[in-house]
Amino acid sequence: MQFKHAPAAVSVSFDDPNLVSAAGLVPLMRLAERAGLRKLADERLSVPTDKGANAGLKVASLVGGMVAGADSIDDMALLRHGGMRKLFAKLYAPSTLGSFLRAFTFGHVRQLDAVAARFLRNLTGHASLLAQEADNGYVFVDVDDTIIEVHGHQKQGAGFGYSGVRGLNALLATAATTVSAPVVLAQRLRRGGSEGVRWCV
């Protein structure tokens, strides 16, 4: 087999108005809706000005985008590709979602933590997160830190930690059984230079 064209002569685009790139998003966002994600964000988040309007819809958009593979604000445009507008309403532009997130203060991040905790609790009523068939009913809880490498000098909170890597330091708490995958229970972003045990209790 041989190519007919040089790599520079070929371009690919996803522009069919009847196709969606992430069809699995539909049942997932239905589950999030039943577990009250949007309602919790509307009740708990108090981001000021017009940037904070419709907080629940914006949080749901961000969650949907991340689940579909977006790892930057610009990637949130994937929610507006192809036939996504036929499946979902209120699809925000990446710039709108970016303005929403940039309006956050530390207090708003803590409010979002409260939303996440309550959402996780609600989710357990709709889906089996930790399988009940675990041997002896044991649940393993792991509290660990991770370094998220960053580049550039203006990344707020980044620093050189014990690993020698410039990054953000996140503390994660997960739970798992012998027959289920780990579930992230809580997370906290710490300064990049934090030692491993800071804020563990």
N, C-alpha and C positions, 0 to 999 in steps of 0.2 A: 504494500500500500504506500502511496506517495501523495504528498500534499500538492494541490493545484495552485495554491496562492502562497505568497510570502506572508509571514505573520502580520506585518504592518498593513497588508491589504485586506484583512478580515476584521470586521467589527461585529459585536454582538449587542443586541438590545432586547429588553423585556418590555414590549409595548402592546401586547394583545389585551384588549379591554375585557376579555372574558376569562382570563386566566389569573390565578393568584399564586404567588410564590410560597405562601405559608398557609395552606389550607388547614393545618392542625391548630391554627390560632383560634378558629371558631369555637371548638369545644372548650378550649382552655379559657378563653375570655368569658364564655357562658358560666363556667365554674367560678371564675373570679367575680362575676356579677352576682351569682347566687350566694357567694361567701361575703358579699358586701364591700368589696374593695372600693368602689366609687363612692358609696355612701360614707364609709369610714373616713376617706380622704376629705370629703366635703365637710364632715363634722369636725375633724381634728386639725386640719391645716388652716392656718390664718395668714397666708402670704398676702401682703398689702398690695394696693393699687390694682390696676386692670390686669397685671401680670399674674395675679393670684386668682382671677376669676375662673370658675369651673375647674377647681383644683382636682376634683374627682375624675373628671374626664381626662385631664392632662396626665394624672398619675396612671390611669388605666392605659393611656396611649404609650407612656414610657415603658410600662411593664410589658405590654404587647410587643413593642418594638424590640426590647431586649430579648424576649422569648423567641422572636423571629430571627434573631441574630445580629441586631444592631449593637455596636459597641462604641458609637460616638453619636453626637447630636445630629450630624449630617446623615448618618445611616438611618435615622428615623424616617427619612423620605421613603423607605421601603414600604411603609404603611399606606402610601398613596399610589403605589404602582399597580398597573394592570386593573383587575376587577375588584380590588380591595374596597373601593367606594361603593360597590354593590352589596358588600357584606357589612360594612361598618359606616356609621355616621360620625360626624365630629372628628374627622381626621385632621389633626393640627399639623401645620408646617413645622419643619425642624427649627426654624428661627423662633417660632412662638414657644416651643417646648424649651429651647435654650434660654429665652428670656425668663420663663417661669423658673427654671432651675437657678439661674444667676441671681434671682431675687431672694433666694434662700439665705437665711442666717443660720447660726449654730442652733438657735432655738427651733427653727423650722425643721432642721434635720432631726432633732429630738422628737418633734411632733410626728414626723414621718416614721420614726422608730416605733412610736405608740401605735400608729396605723398598722405597721407590719406585724407587731405582736398580736393585736386584736384580729387581724386578718388571718394569721396562722391559726389562732384558736378557732375562728369561724370555719376555716378550711377543714379542720379535723371532723366537723359535723357532716361534711359532704364528700370526703375522700379519705381512704385509709392511708395515712402518711407513714405510720409505723405499723407494720404488719402485726396482727394479733397472734399469729401462729408462732411467735418467737419462743425458743426453748427456754423454759423456766421463767418466762416473763421478764428476762433481763433487758434493760435498755442501757446502751453505752453512750455516755455523754463525753464529748471531747471539746476542750477549750484550747484553742491554738491560735498563734498569730501567723500572718503571712505578709510578705513584702510584695507590693505591687510596684514594679519598676516604672519610673517616669523619666521623661526627658525634658529639658528646658529648665530655666531658672525661676520662672514665675508661677510654678505649680504650688498653690497654697498648701502648707502643711508637710511638704516633702522634705526629706532630709536623709543624711547618711546614718544608717543604723548599725547594729552589731554585725550585719551581713556585709557591710561595705558597699552596698548598692544604694543609689539615690532613689528613694521611693516613698510611698505611703505605706503605713503599717496598719493593717486591719486585724482586729481581734475577732475570731469567729467561734461560736458555740454550736456544735452539731449534736444530733442524737441519731442513733441507729440501733437496730436489733440484729440478731444473727441472720434474719431472712429479709431485711429491708435495706434499701439504700439510705445513706445519711440524709437527714433533713436539717437545713440551717435554721436554728432556733433564734439566734440573735447575732448581731454584728456591731462593731464599734470601730470607727476610723480613728486612729491615733497619729500623733506626729511621727514622721519617718524615723526619727532618732530614738523612739521609745524602746526600752528593753522589753524582753519577752513577757515579763510578769506584770507589767503595769496595767492597772484597771481590771485585773482578773477577778476580783471580788467586788 
